Amino acid sequence: MNNASWKKWIKSLPREAQVELIERQLRVLPQFIMDETAKLPPYFNPSVVKNLEGKLKIVRDLWTEILIARHA
């Protein structure tokens, strides 16, 4: 699933499910990125890291939107 459709899918979830999923992704995506970058060259795939970093940026932006909505 590409990042744009992944973001649409997250936004289609109920608010509580969005919050739960985003909180979880904020915990696991950095670990996934570190695990992927720790792999040696035959197994290291820069496109996987780029995809994970894109997903992390999306969940950070969505989390910011949620926090702003809570305090508005």
TIMI-2910 file (N, C-alpha, C, CB; in pm, 1 decimal, decimal comma, always signed):
<rs>
+----------+----------+----------+----------+----------+----------+----------+----------+----------+----------+----------+----------+------+
!      n_x !      n_y !      n_z !     ca_x !     ca_y !     ca_z !      c_x !      c_y !      c_z !     cb_x !     cb_y !     cb_z ! resn !
+----------+----------+----------+----------+----------+----------+----------+----------+----------+----------+----------+----------+------+
!    +85,8 !   -117,6 !     +0,0 !     +0,0 !     +0,0 !     +0,0 !    +90,2 !   +123,7 !     +0,0 !    -97,5 !     -0,1 !   +123,7 !  Met !
!    +66,1 !   +212,6 !    -95,1 !   +149,5 !   +332,7 !    -99,1 !   +109,1 !   +429,8 !    +12,5 !   +138,3 !   +401,7 !   -237,2 !  Asn !
!   +191,9 !   +528,9 !    +36,0 !   +170,6 !   +617,9 !   +149,1 !    +42,5 !   +699,7 !   +138,2 !   +287,4 !   +710,0 !   +163,1 !  Asn !
!     +6,5 !   +741,7 !    +17,4 !   -115,1 !   +822,3 !     +1,2 !   -239,7 !   +740,9 !    +36,5 !   -125,6 !   +875,3 !   -143,1 !  Ala !
!   -248,1 !   +618,4 !    -12,1 !   -365,0 !   +535,7 !    +19,7 !   -362,6 !   +492,8 !   +166,3 !   -369,9 !   +411,6 !    -71,7 !  Ser !
!   -244,6 !   +475,9 !   +223,4 !   -232,4 !   +441,0 !   +365,4 !   -286,5 !   +555,4 !   +451,5 !    -84,0 !   +410,3 !   +402,3 !  Trp !
!   -253,9 !   +679,5 !   +412,9 !   -303,2 !   +796,5 !   +486,7 !   -455,3 !   +805,6 !   +475,7 !   -237,6 !   +926,6 !   +433,6 !  Lys !
!   -510,4 !   +782,8 !   +355,8 !   -656,0 !   +784,7 !   +337,9 !   -722,2 !   +679,4 !   +424,8 !   -692,8 !   +762,1 !   +190,5 !  Lys !
!   -661,0 !   +561,3 !   +430,4 !   -716,7 !   +454,1 !   +511,3 !   -719,2 !   +493,8 !   +659,0 !   -636,0 !   +325,0 !   +491,8 !  Trp !
!   -611,5 !   +552,1 !   +707,8 !   -606,5 !   +595,1 !   +847,7 !   -715,1 !   +698,6 !   +874,3 !   -467,3 !   +652,8 !   +882,6 !  Ile !
!   -729,6 !   +795,8 !   +784,8 !   -828,1 !   +901,4 !   +804,1 !   -971,4 !   +848,7 !   +794,0 !   -806,2 !  +1011,7 !   +702,1 !  Lys !
!   -991,5 !   +732,5 !   +732,2 !  -1125,3 !   +675,6 !   +722,3 !  -1167,7 !   +602,8 !   +850,3 !  -1131,7 !   +580,3 !   +604,8 !  Ser !
!  -1072,1 !   +577,5 !   +939,4 !  -1103,1 !   +507,9 !  +1064,0 !  -1174,7 !   +602,0 !  +1161,4 !   -974,2 !   +452,0 !  +1128,1 !  Leu !
!  -1249,4 !   +545,8 !  +1256,9 !  -1306,9 !   +629,8 !  +1362,2 !  -1194,7 !   +699,0 !  +1441,1 !  -1396,4 !   +544,9 !  +1457,6 !  Pro !
!  -1223,8 !   +812,1 !  +1501,5 !  -1122,2 !   +893,9 !  +1568,8 !  -1042,7 !   +814,4 !  +1672,4 !  -1188,2 !  +1013,4 !  +1636,1 !  Arg !
!  -1111,3 !   +733,8 !  +1753,7 !  -1039,6 !   +655,9 !  +1855,9 !   -941,7 !   +557,3 !  +1793,9 !  -1138,7 !   +580,8 !  +1944,3 !  Glu !
!   -984,3 !   +492,6 !  +1687,8 !   -897,3 !   +397,6 !  +1618,9 !   -779,4 !   +469,5 !  +1553,9 !   -976,6 !   +319,2 !  +1513,1 !  Ala !
!   -802,8 !   +589,0 !  +1501,3 !   -694,2 !   +668,7 !  +1443,7 !   -589,0 !   +698,3 !  +1549,4 !   -748,5 !   +800,2 !  +1383,9 !  Gln !
!   -635,4 !   +745,1 !  +1664,4 !   -542,7 !   +780,6 !  +1772,2 !   -461,3 !   +659,4 !  +1814,9 !   -618,9 !   +838,3 !  +1892,6 !  Val !
!   -528,2 !   +546,4 !  +1833,1 !   -459,0 !   +424,5 !  +1875,2 !   -355,0 !   +381,4 !  +1771,5 !   -560,3 !   +311,1 !  +1898,8 !  Glu !
!   -394,3 !   +382,1 !  +1645,3 !   -303,2 !   +340,7 !  +1539,1 !   -184,8 !   +436,7 !  +1527,3 !   -377,7 !   +332,3 !  +1405,5 !  Leu !
!   -211,0 !   +564,9 !  +1533,3 !   -104,3 !   +664,8 !  +1521,0 !     -6,9 !   +654,0 !  +1638,1 !   -163,8 !   +807,1 !  +1514,1 !  Ile !
!    -59,6 !   +638,9 !  +1758,9 !    +28,7 !   +624,0 !  +1875,8 !   +118,3 !   +501,6 !  +1860,0 !    -54,3 !   +612,5 !  +2005,8 !  Glu !
!    +61,0 !   +391,6 !  +1812,0 !   +138,7 !   +269,4 !  +1792,6 !   +245,2 !   +289,3 !  +1685,4 !    +46,7 !   +152,8 !  +1754,7 !  Arg !
!   +206,4 !   +351,9 !  +1574,1 !   +301,4 !   +374,3 !  +1465,4 !   +414,5 !   +467,6 !  +1508,3 !   +229,6 !   +432,0 !  +1343,6 !  Gln !
!   +384,1 !   +565,0 !  +1592,9 !   +489,2 !   +654,7 !  +1642,0 !   +591,2 !   +580,0 !  +1727,9 !   +427,4 !   +769,5 !  +1722,6 !  Leu !
!   +548,3 !   +469,5 !  +1788,0 !   +641,0 !   +387,7 !  +1866,7 !   +720,5 !   +291,4 !  +1779,2 !   +564,8 !   +309,6 !  +1972,8 !  Arg !
!   +654,1 !   +226,7 !  +1683,1 !   +720,5 !   +117,2 !  +1611,6 !   +796,7 !   +160,2 !  +1486,3 !   +619,2 !    +15,0 !  +1573,4 !  Val !
!   +750,2 !   +263,1 !  +1417,6 !   +819,1 !   +301,8 !  +1293,5 !   +965,4 !   +342,0 !  +1314,8 !   +745,3 !   +416,2 !  +1228,4 !  Leu !
!   +997,3 !   +421,8 !  +1418,0 !  +1140,5 !   +452,1 !  +1438,0 !  +1224,0 !   +325,4 !  +1460,5 !  +1157,9 !   +546,7 !  +1557,7 !  Pro !
!  +1166,8 !   +228,6 !  +1532,7 !  +1239,5 !   +102,9 !  +1554,8 !  +1256,6 !    +26,3 !  +1424,5 !  +1166,2 !    +15,5 !  +1657,8 !  Gln !
!  +1152,2 !    +22,6 !  +1342,0 !  +1162,6 !    -44,1 !  +1212,2 !  +1270,3 !    +20,7 !  +1125,6 !  +1027,6 !    -40,9 !  +1139,5 !  Phe !
!  +1276,5 !   +152,8 !  +1128,7 !  +1377,2 !   +225,0 !  +1049,6 !  +1517,6 !   +190,3 !  +1098,7 !  +1353,8 !   +378,5 !  +1057,5 !  Ile !
!  +1536,2 !   +189,6 !  +1231,2 !  +1668,1 !   +154,1 !  +1286,1 !  +1705,6 !    +11,2 !  +1251,1 !  +1669,7 !   +172,2 !  +1438,3 !  Met !
!  +1610,1 !    -81,2 !  +1260,9 !  +1636,8 !   -220,7 !  +1226,9 !  +1676,0 !   -235,1 !  +1080,1 !  +1514,3 !   -307,2 !  +1257,4 !  Asp !
!  +1606,1 !   -163,0 !   +993,7 !  +1633,0 !   -173,5 !   +850,1 !  +1769,6 !   -113,3 !   +815,6 !  +1521,9 !   -103,2 !   +769,3 !  Glu !
!  +1804,7 !     -0,8 !   +876,3 !  +1933,5 !    +61,7 !   +845,4 !  +2050,5 !    -15,7 !   +905,4 !  +1935,5 !   +205,1 !   +896,1 !  Thr !
!  +2024,4 !   -101,1 !  +1003,0 !  +2131,0 !   -180,4 !  +1063,8 !  +2168,3 !   -302,7 !   +979,6 !  +2089,1 !   -224,9 !  +1202,6 !  Ala !
!  +2088,9 !   -331,8 !   +878,7 !  +2118,1 !   -448,6 !   +794,9 !  +2241,2 !   -423,5 !   +708,7 !  +1997,2 !   -483,1 !   +705,8 !  Lys !
!  +2311,8 !   -529,7 !   +678,5 !  +2430,2 !   -521,5 !   +594,5 !  +2390,3 !   -508,2 !   +447,6 !  +2519,5 !   -644,8 !   +615,2 !  Leu !
!  +2480,8 !   -458,1 !   +363,3 !  +2449,5 !   -425,5 !   +223,7 !  +2369,8 !   -526,9 !   +141,7 !  +2572,8 !   -402,0 !   +155,1 !  Pro !
!  +2394,4 !   -654,8 !   +146,4 !  +2310,1 !   -736,5 !    +58,5 !  +2162,1 !   -735,4 !    +98,9 !  +2360,9 !   -879,2 !    +57,6 !  Pro !
!  +2135,3 !   -707,4 !   +226,0 !  +1998,0 !   -710,6 !   +276,3 !  +1939,6 !   -571,6 !   +295,7 !  +1992,6 !   -786,0 !   +406,7 !  Tyr !
!  +2023,5 !   -470,9 !   +301,0 !  +1978,3 !   -333,1 !   +319,2 !  +1910,3 !   -283,4 !   +191,6 !  +2097,1 !   -240,7 !   +357,1 !  Phe !
!  +1792,0 !   -225,2 !   +208,3 !  +1718,1 !   -174,2 !    +92,5 !  +1678,5 !    -29,0 !   +120,9 !  +1591,0 !   -262,6 !    +62,2 !  Asn !
!  +1743,1 !    +67,6 !    +55,6 !  +1713,6 !   +208,6 !    +82,9 !  +1569,0 !   +246,8 !    +53,2 !  +1805,5 !   +296,2 !     +2,2 !  Pro !
!  +1504,3 !   +180,4 !    -40,5 !  +1365,5 !   +215,6 !    -70,8 !  +1271,3 !   +177,4 !    +44,3 !  +1320,9 !   +146,5 !   -200,5 !  Ser !
!  +1305,9 !    +72,2 !   +118,2 !  +1226,4 !    +34,4 !   +235,7 !  +1238,7 !   +143,1 !   +341,7 !  +1272,3 !   -103,3 !   +292,7 !  Val !
!  +1360,5 !   +190,4 !   +364,7 !  +1382,3 !   +296,8 !   +462,7 !  +1307,8 !   +423,1 !   +420,8 !  +1533,1 !   +326,1 !   +479,0 !  Val !
!  +1314,5 !   +456,5 !   +294,5 !  +1244,8 !   +575,7 !   +243,9 !  +1093,9 !   +563,3 !   +265,2 !  +1275,6 !   +596,9 !    +93,9 !  Lys !
!  +1038,5 !   +445,4 !   +237,8 !   +895,8 !   +422,1 !   +258,3 !   +859,0 !   +435,3 !   +406,4 !   +856,3 !   +283,0 !   +205,9 !  Asn !
!   +938,5 !   +376,2 !   +493,7 !   +911,9 !   +385,2 !   +637,6 !   +922,3 !   +529,2 !   +686,7 !  +1009,3 !   +296,1 !   +715,6 !  Leu !
!  +1021,2 !   +603,2 !   +636,6 !  +1034,7 !   +743,9 !   +675,2 !   +914,6 !   +825,4 !   +626,9 !  +1165,3 !   +803,0 !   +618,5 !  Glu !
!   +863,3 !   +792,5 !   +509,7 !   +743,6 !   +859,6 !   +459,5 !   +623,0 !   +832,6 !   +547,7 !   +714,3 !   +815,5 !   +317,2 !  Gly !
!   +607,8 !   +707,3 !   +589,2 !   +498,1 !   +672,1 !   +679,6 !   +512,5 !   +744,6 !   +813,7 !   +493,7 !   +519,5 !   +701,9 !  Lys !
!   +634,8 !   +754,1 !   +863,9 !   +657,8 !   +824,6 !   +990,2 !   +620,5 !   +971,7 !   +977,8 !   +804,3 !   +811,0 !  +1033,6 !  Leu !
!   +654,6 !  +1033,7 !   +867,5 !   +618,5 !  +1174,0 !   +846,4 !   +466,6 !  +1190,1 !   +843,1 !   +680,8 !  +1227,0 !   +715,5 !  Lys !
!   +398,8 !  +1097,6 !   +777,9 !   +252,5 !  +1103,1 !   +770,7 !   +190,8 !  +1092,8 !   +909,6 !   +198,8 !   +990,9 !   +680,7 !  Ile !
!   +234,7 !   +996,3 !   +990,2 !   +173,2 !   +981,2 !  +1123,1 !   +208,1 !  +1098,4 !  +1213,0 !   +218,1 !   +849,9 !  +1188,9 !  Val !
!   +325,3 !  +1157,3 !  +1196,5 !   +357,6 !  +1277,5 !  +1274,3 !   +264,9 !  +1392,6 !  +1237,0 !   +504,3 !  +1318,6 !  +1252,2 !  Arg !
!   +240,2 !  +1409,5 !  +1107,8 !   +148,8 !  +1514,8 !  +1062,7 !     +6,5 !  +1489,2 !  +1112,5 !   +150,0 !  +1524,5 !   +909,1 !  Asp !
!    -38,7 !  +1364,7 !  +1104,2 !   -172,6 !  +1331,7 !  +1153,1 !   -183,6 !  +1352,5 !  +1303,5 !   -207,8 !  +1187,4 !  +1118,0 !  Leu !
!    -79,0 !  +1317,8 !  +1376,5 !    -78,3 !  +1336,7 !  +1521,3 !    -85,7 !  +1486,3 !  +1555,0 !    +48,7 !  +1272,9 !  +1583,9 !  Trp !
!    -14,0 !  +1567,3 !  +1478,9 !    -19,1 !  +1711,8 !  +1499,4 !   -160,6 !  +1763,4 !  +1475,7 !    +80,5 !  +1783,6 !  +1406,1 !  Thr !
!   -226,3 !  +1715,2 !  +1370,4 !   -364,4 !  +1754,8 !  +1342,8 !   -456,7 !  +1718,8 !  +1459,0 !   -414,0 !  +1688,2 !  +1213,9 !  Glu !
!   -439,6 !  +1600,0 !  +1515,0 !   -523,2 !  +1554,9 !  +1627,4 !   -498,5 !  +1644,6 !  +1748,9 !   -493,3 !  +1405,5 !  +1662,8 !  Ile !
!   -372,3 !  +1673,5 !  +1778,7 !   -342,2 !  +1757,7 !  +1894,3 !   -399,4 !  +1898,0 !  +1877,6 !   -191,5 !  +1765,2 !  +1916,2 !  Leu !
!   -390,5 !  +1952,8 !  +1758,2 !   -447,2 !  +2085,5 !  +1733,4 !   -599,0 !  +2082,0 !  +1751,1 !   -410,5 !  +2135,0 !  +1591,2 !  Ile !
!   -663,2 !  +1978,1 !  +1699,5 !   -809,8 !  +1966,8 !  +1711,6 !   -851,6 !  +1954,9 !  +1857,4 !   -861,7 !  +1845,2 !  +1632,2 !  Ala !
!   -771,9 !  +1886,3 !  +1938,5 !   -803,9 !  +1871,2 !  +2080,1 !   -795,7 !  +2003,1 !  +2156,3 !   -711,0 !  +1770,4 !  +2143,2 !  Arg !
!   -705,5 !  +2089,1 !  +2115,4 !   -681,9 !  +2213,3 !  +2188,4 !   -747,3 !  +2335,2 !  +2124,3 !   -534,9 !  +2236,9 !  +2200,3 !  His !
!   -820,3 !  +2313,2 !  +2017,7 !   -884,8 !  +2427,0 !  +1950,2 !  -1018,9 !  +2458,0 !  +2010,9 !   -901,3 !  +2399,4 !  +1801,9 !  Ala !
+----------+----------+----------+----------+----------+----------+----------+----------+----------+----------+----------+----------+------+
</rs>
